[in-house]
Amino acid sequence: MSDDFESIGQVAERVVRNTQVKADVPRWAWHTAALANPKQIGKTLIVTTTPEEGWFRAKGKDGPWEPVVIWLEGDTWNALRGIEPDRRTVHADKVWIDCCRYPISFEEYERVAEQGAEWSDVDSVVHSQRRGPPKPGDNSGDRSESEMLADDIKASLDQLRQYKAIKTDEEAGKAQSLRSRLLELSRKADKAREKLVRPHLDAQQAINGEWQPLVKDAKGGADELRKTLEGYESAKLAKRRAEEEAARKAAQEAEKAREEQEQSFLAPEPQPLPEPAPVAAAPAPETTIKGSYGRAASVSTEWVVTGISDQDALYQFLREHRDLKACLLDLAQRGFKAGHDVPGIIKEERARVR
């Protein structure tokens, strides 16, 4: 760090310390009001191209949050950005747009900018991982990107145990910083994965484009024939079942007639009835369909539910099934979101974090 820069920093620190005043001093009124209610920035607290004095933080495109101080000395606007020993002078009017919506207290600025402490609303693991690119001599260059990401993700996941129960707004801020870091790491890993697999996906897409239509067409034709064969076999099955039912009824009628004659007291001697003609046994069902080419197809039977005859009875039978409950819950949620007054539900107001 040059002597000139050090003298600028020393002067800036003296000015900042000497201008720390209470909230009722007009010079710092904008910063005081913004710190008290940041949501009013850009609303009742108007933001113009002219900076306001105070302490803020700004975030670079790919870097961590950096502390910023802006002050007016005479007619000159001054600004410092960064953390010691890398704090640097910047144009106040340029950094103002980046930092105006993020005011911080003087104590927070001093703690981070001068002492190098972590932000009060940033998790310690996030702070350690977001201190910028590797320094000269860092051996991280010997490790692959996936290994470094794996280490960062593991360290972040290990930190989850600190937030099993959140009790304060400060803990919530730290938990959110860790969540943001995990989402950032997820995006990084996914971007790296996408870059590596893209050539293979393009090659796979080209191959699928040539061969998949052939696969689908041939399979579709085979499936169409299977359905036709199933229809034919089902018709044969229905005919066989009808013949078996007719034979069963004929046998029942013959047996009934025999019993009636034996129980009759009017007939002196029951005359033997002729034996019913034997019912021709239905031919054994075919179990295969053979062609002169390719393999044979096996034929079996199964019962299939094709409709509902009594919806209330079916519901009573399935009412405790977990899949039915899950389905009903999903339908109820969709109906409720659509604005319907859904009966028989329990609802509660919950916070959603996006």
VEXBASE-968559 format. One record per residue: residue in one letter; y, z, x of N, C-alpha, C, O in turn. Coordinates in steps of 0.2 Angstrom, whole numbers, plus 5000, padded with zeros to 4 digits. Layout:
AYZXYZXYZXYZX/...
***
This chain:
M499450005004500050005000500650005005500750045009/S501149965003501749955008502250015007502150045001/D502650015012503150075011503650055005503850105002/D503849995004504249974998503949994992504250024988/F503349984991502949994985502950074984503050094978/E502850104989502750184989503450204986503450254982/S503950184989504650204987504750194980505050234976/I504550134978504650114971504250164966504550194961/G503650184968503250224964503550294964503550334959/Q503750314970504050384970504650394966504750444962/V505150334966505650344962505450344954505750374950/A504950294953504750294946504450364943504650384938/E504150394947503850454946504350514944504350554940/R504850504949505450554948505850544941505950594938/V505950474940506250464934505850484928506150514923/V505150474928504750494922504750564921504850584915/R504750604927504650674926505350704924505350754920/N505850674926506550704924506750684917507150714914/T506450634914506550614907506050634902506150614896/Q505650684904505150714899505550764895505850814897/V505750744889506150784884505750794878505250774877/K506050834874505750854867505850794862506250754863/A505450804857505350754852506050734848506150684846/D506550784848507150774844507650734848508250724846/V507550714855508050674859507950604857507450574857/P508550574854508550504852508250454857507950404855/R508350464863508150414868507350404867507150344868/W506950454866506250444866505950444858505450454857/A506450434854506250444847505750394845505250414841/W505750334847505250284845504550304847504050304843/H504450324854503850344856503550404853502950404851/T504050454851503850514848503550494841503050524839/A503850454837503650434831503050394831502550404827/A502950354836502350314837501750354838501250344836/L501850404843501350444845501050484839500450504838/A501550504835501350544829501050514823500550534820/N501150444823500850404817500750334820501250294818/P500250314824500250244827500150194821500350134823/K499950214815499850164810500450134808500450084805/Q501050164809501650144807501950094812502550064811/I501650084818501950034822501849964819501349944817/G502449934820502449864816502649864809502749814806/K502649924806502949934799503549974799504049934800/T503550034798504250074798504450074806505050074807/L504050074811504250074818504250004820503749974822/I504849964820504849894821504749884828504949914833/V504349834830504249804837504649744838504549694834/T505049744843505449684845505249664852504749694855/T505549614854505449594861505749644866505549634872/T506149684864506449734869506049794869505849824864/P505849814875505349874876505649934873506249944872/E505249984872505450054871505150094876504650084879/E505550154878505350194883504750244881504750254875/G504350254885503750294884503150284888503150244893/W502550314886501950314889501450274885501450294879/F501050234887500650194883500050174888499950194893/R499550134885499050104888498950034886499050024880/A498649994890498549924889497849904892497649934897/K497549854889496849834891496949764893497149724889/G496649754899496649684901496049644897495649674893/K496049584899495549534895494849564896494449564892/D494649574903493949604904493949674907493449694909/G494549704908494549764912494549824907494649814901/P494649884910494649944906495349954904495849924906/W495450004900496150034898496550054904496250084909/E497150034905497550054910498250094907498450074903/P498450144911499050184908499650144910499650104915/V500150144906500750114907501350154905501350194900/V501850154910502450194908503050144908503150104913/I503550154903504050104903504750154902504750194898/W505250134906505850174906506450134908506350084911/L507050154905507650124907508050164911508250214910/E508250134917508650164922509350114923509250064926/G509850144920510450104920510350044915510250064909/D510449984917510349924913509649894914509549834912/T509249924918508649894921508049924918507949984918/W507649884915506949904912506449914918506449864922/N506049964918505549974923504949984920504850014915/A504349974924503649984921503249994927503249954932/L502750034926502150044931501550044926501450064921/R501050014930500350004926499850014931499849994937/G499350054929498750064933498650134935499050184933/I498150144939497950214941498050224949497850174952/E498250274951498350284958497650284961497150314959/P497650254967498150224972498350154970498650124974/D498050124965498150054963498750044958498749994955/R499150094957499650084952500150034954500350034960/R500449994950500849934952501449924947501449944942/T501949894950502549884946502449814942502149774945/V502649814936502549754932503149744928503649784927/H503249684925503849674920503749704914503249704910/A504249744912504249794906504149744900503849764895/D504549694900504549654894503949614892503749604887/K503549604898502849574897502349624895501949604891/V502349684899501749724897501949764890501449794887/W502549764888502749794882502249764876502049804872/I502149704875501849674870501049694870500749704865/D500849704876500149724877500049804875499449824873/C500549844876500449914876500749944870500650004869/C501249914867501649944862501249984856501550024853/R500649954854500349984849499850044851499450064847/Y499850054857499450114860499850164864499750174870/P500250204860500550254864500150314866499650324862/I500250344871499950404873500450464875501050444876/S500150524876500650574878500750574885500350544889/F501250614887501450614894500850644898500650624903/E500650704895500050734898499450694899499150694904/E499350654894498750604895498850554900498450534904/Y499550524901499650474906499650514913499350484917/E499950574914499850604920499150614922499050604928/R498750634918498050654919497650594921497250594926/V497750534918497450474920497750434926497350424930/A498350424925498750384930498750414937498650384942/E498850484937498950514944498350554946498250554952/Q497950584941497350624943496750584943496250604946/G496750524940496150474940495650504935495050484935/A495850544930495350574925495150524920495550474920/E494650534917494450484911494950494905495250554904/W494950444901495350454895495050504890494450514890/S495450544887495150594883494750574877494250604874/D494850504875494350484870493850434872493650384868/V493750434879493250384882492650424884492750474888/D492050404883491450444885491450434893491650384896/S491150484896491150494903490750434906490950404912/V490250414903489750364906490150294905490150254910/V490550284900490950224899491450224904491550164907/H491750274906492250284911492050264917492350224921/S491450284919491150274926490950204926490950174932/Q490750174921490550104921491050054921490949994923/R491650074918492250024917492750034922493350024920/R492650054928493150064933493349994937493650004942/G493049944934493249874937492749844942492149874942/P492849794945492349754949492149804955492549844957/P491549784958491349824964491849824970492149774971/K491849874973492249884979491949854985491349844985/P492349834990492049804996491549854999491649914999/G490949835001490449875004489949904999489449925000/D490049884992489649904987489049864987489049804988/N488449894987487749854988487549834981486949804981/S487949834976487749804970487549734970487249704966/G487849694975487749624976487049614978486749554977/D486649664980485949654981485449654975484849644975/R485749674969485449674963485549624958486149594958/S485049604954485149554949485649574944485749634943/E485849524940486349544934485949584929486149634926/S485249564928484849604923484749674925484749714921/E484649684932484549754934485149794933485049854931/M485749764935486349804934486449824926486649874925/L486349774922486449784915485949834912486049874908/A485349834915484749874913484949944915484849994911/D485249954921485450024923486050054918486050104916/D486550004917487150024913486850044906487150094903/I486450004903486150014896485750084896485850124891/K485350094901484950154901485450214901485350264898/A485950214906486350264906486750284900486850334898/S486950224896487350234890486850264885487050304881/L486250234885485750264880485550334881485550374876/D485550354887485450424889485950474886485850534885/Q486550444886487150484884487150494876487550534874/L486750454873486750464865486650534863486850564858/R486250574867486050644866486650684865486650744862/Q487250664868487850704867488150704861488650744859/Y487950654856488250644850487750644844487850604839/K487250684845486850694839487150724833487050704827/A487650764834488150794829488850784831488950814837/I489250754828489950744829490350794825490350794819/K490750834829491150894825491850884826492250914822/T492150844830492850834831493050764831492650724833/D493750754830493950684831493950664838493850604839/E494050704843493950684850493250664851493150614855/E492750704849492050684850491950614846491550574849/A492250604841492150534837492450484841492150424842/G493050494844493250444848492850424854492750364856/K492550474857492150464863491450434861491250384864/A491250454855490650414853490750344851490350304853/Q491350324849491550264847491550214853491450164854/S491850254859491950214865491250194868491150144871/L490750244867490050234870489750174865489450134868/R489850174859489650124854489950054856489550004857/S490550054858490849994860490549964866490449904867/R490450014871490149994877489449964876489249914879/L489049994872488349974871488449904868488049864869/L488849894863488949824860489149774865488949714865/E489649794870489849754875489249734880489149674881/L488849784881488249774886487749724882487449684885/S487749734875487249694872487549624872487149574873/R488149614871488449544871488349514878488149454879/K488449554883488349524890487649504891487449444894/A487149544889486449534890486249464886485849424888/D486549464880486349404876486649344878486349294878/K487249344881487549284884487149264890487049204891/A486949314894486549294900485849264898485649214901/R485549294893484949264890485049194888484649154889/E485549184884485649124881485749074886485549014885/K486149084891486249044897485649014900485548964902/L485149064901484549054904484049014900483648964902/V484049024893483548994889483748934886483348894884/R484448914887484748854883484348794886484148754881/P484248784892483948714894483248714891483048664889/H482848774891482248774888482248754880481848724878/L482748784877482748774870482948704868482748674864/D483348674873483548604872482948554872482848514869/A482548574878481948534879481448544873481148504871/Q481348614871480948624865481148584859480748564855/Q481848584858482048554852481948474852481748444847/A481948444858481848374859481048364857480948314854/I480648404860479948394859479748404852479348364849/N480048464849479948474841480148414837479848394832/G480748384839481048334835480548274835480548234830/E480148264840479748204841479048214837478748174834/W478748284838478048294836478048334830477548324826/Q478548374828478448414822478448374816478048394811/P478748324815478648284809477948254808477748254802/L477648234813476948214813476448274811476048264807/V476648334814476248394812476348404804475848414801/K476948404802477048424795476748374790476548394785/D476848314792476648254787475848264787475548264781/A475548264792474748274792474548334788474048334784/K474848394790474648454787474848454779474448474775/G475448424778475548414771475048374767474948394761/G474848324769474348284766473648314765473348314760/A473448354770472848394770472948454765472448464761/D473548484764473648534759473648504752473348534748/E473948444751473848414745473148404742473048414737/L472748374747472048364745471648434744471248434740/R471848484748471548544746471748574739471248594736/K472348564737472548584730472148544725471948564720/T472048474726471648434722470948454721470648464716/L470648474727469948494728469848564724469348574721/E470348604725470348674721470348664714470048694710/G470748614712470748604704470148574702469948594696/Y469848534706469148504704468648564703468248564699/E468648604709468148654709468248704704467748734701/S468948724702469048764697468848744690468548784686/A468848674689468648644682467948654682467648674677/K467548644687466848654687466648724686466148734682/L467048764689466848844688466948864681466548894678/A467548834678467648854671467148824666466948864662/K466848764668466348734664465648774664465348794660/R465548804671464948834672464948904668464448934666/R465548934669465649004665465548994658465349034654/A465848934655465748924648465048914646464848944641/E464648884650463948874648463548944649463148954645/E463748984654463449044654463649094649463149124646/E464249084646464449124640464049104634463849144630/A463949034633463649014627462849034628462649054622/A462549034633461849054634461849134632461349154629/R462349164635462249244633462349254626461949294623/K462849224623462849234615462249204611462049244607/A461949154613461349134610460749184611460449194606/A460749214617460249264618460349324614459849354611/Q460949344613461149394609460949384601460749434598/E461149324599460949314592460249314591460049334585/A459849284595459149284594458849354594458449374590/E459149404599458849464599459049504592458749544590/K459649494590459949524584459449504578459349544574/A459249444577458849414572458149454572457849464567/R457949454578457249494579457249564577456849584573/E457849594579457849664577457949674569457649724566/E458349634566458349634559457749624555457649654550/Q457349574557456649564554456249624555455849644550/E456249654561455749714562455949774557455549814556/Q456549774556456849834552456749824544456949864540/S456549764542456549744535455949774532455349764534/F456049814526455449844523455149794517454649814514/L455549744516455349704510454749654512454349634508/A454749634518454249594521453549634522453649674526/P453049614519452349654520452149654527451949704530/E452149594530452049594537452549544540452549484539/P452949574545453349534548453049474552452549474555/Q453349414550453049354553453449344560454049354560/P453049334565453349334571453849274572453649214569/L454449284574454949224575454749184581454449214586/P454949124580454749084586455249104592455749124591/E454949104598455349124604455849074604455849014604/P456449104606457049054607456949004613456549024618/A457148954612457048904617457448924624457948954624/P457048924629457348944635457948914637458048854637/V458448954639459148924641459048894648458848934653/A459248834649459248804655459748844660460348854659/A459448864666459948904670460448854673460348794675/A461048884673461548844676461448834684461148874687/P461548774686461448754693461848804697462448824696/A461548814703461948864708462548824710462548764711/P463148864710463748834712463748804719463348834724/E464048754720464148724727464548774732465048794729/T464348784737464648824742465048784747465448814751/T464948724748465248684753465448614750465148594745/I465948584752466048514751466048474757466348484762/K465548424757465448394763465648314762465548284757/G465948294768466048224768465748194774465448224778/S465748134775465348094780465848094786465548074792/Y466348134786466848134792467148204792467348234787/G467148234798467448294799466948354797466448344795/R467248414797466948474795466848484788467248454784/A466448524785466348534778466848594776467048634780/A467048594770467448644767467048694763466648674760/S467248754765466848814761467148824754467848814753/V466748834749467048854742466848924740466248944741/S467348954738467249024736467649034729468048994728/T467549094726467949104720468349174721468149214725/E468949174718469349234718469749244711469849194708/W469849304709470249314703471049314706471149344711/V471449284702472149274704472549294698472449274692/V473049334699473549354693474049294692474349274697/T474049274686474449214685475049224680475449184679/G475049284677475549304673475549374671475149414673/I476049404667476049474664476049474657476449434653/S475549504654475449504647475849564644476049564638/D475849624648476249684645476649714651476349754655/Q477249704651477649724657477749794657477749824662/D477749834651477849904651477249934654477249984658/A476649914652476049944654475949924662475749974666/L476149874664476149854671476649904675476449924681/Y477249914672477649954676477450024676477450064682/Q477150054671476850124671476250124676476250184679/F475950074677475350074682475650074689475350104694/L476250034690476550034697477150074699477450074704/R477350114694477950154694478050194700478650204703/E477550224703477550264709477450224716477450254721/H477350154715477250124721477850114725478350094723/R477850124732478450124736478750054736479350054737/D478350004736478649934736479049924730479549894730/L478749944724479149934718479849974718480349954716/K479750034721480350084721480850044726481450044725/A480650024732481149984736481449924733482049914734/C481049884729481249834726481849854720482349814720/L481649904717482149924711482749954715483349944712/L482749984720483350014724483749954726484349954726/D483449904729483749844731484149804725484749784726/L483749794720484049764714484649804711485149784709/A484549874711485049924709485749914713486249914710/Q485649914720486149904724486549844723487149844723/R486149784722486449724721486849724715487449694714/G486549754709486949754703487549794703488049784700/F487449854707488049894707488649864711489249874709/K488449834717488949794721489349734717489849724718/A488949714712489149654708489649684702489949644698/G489649754702490149774697489849804690490149814685/H489149804690488849824684488749894684488649934689/D488749924678488649994677487850004676487550004671/V487550014682486850024682486550094680486750144684/P486150094675485950164673485350194678485050154681/G485250254678484750284681484750284689484250284692/I485350284692485450284699485850344701486150374697/I485750354708486150414711486550374716486350334720/K487250394716487650354720488150414724488250464721/E488350394730488850434733489250394738489150344740/E489850424739490350384743490250404750490150464752/R490150354754490050354761490550314766490850264763/A490650344772491050304776490650244780490050254781/R490950194781490550134784490950124791491550114791/V490550124796490850104803490650034805490050024805/R491149994806490949924808491149904815491049854817/
***
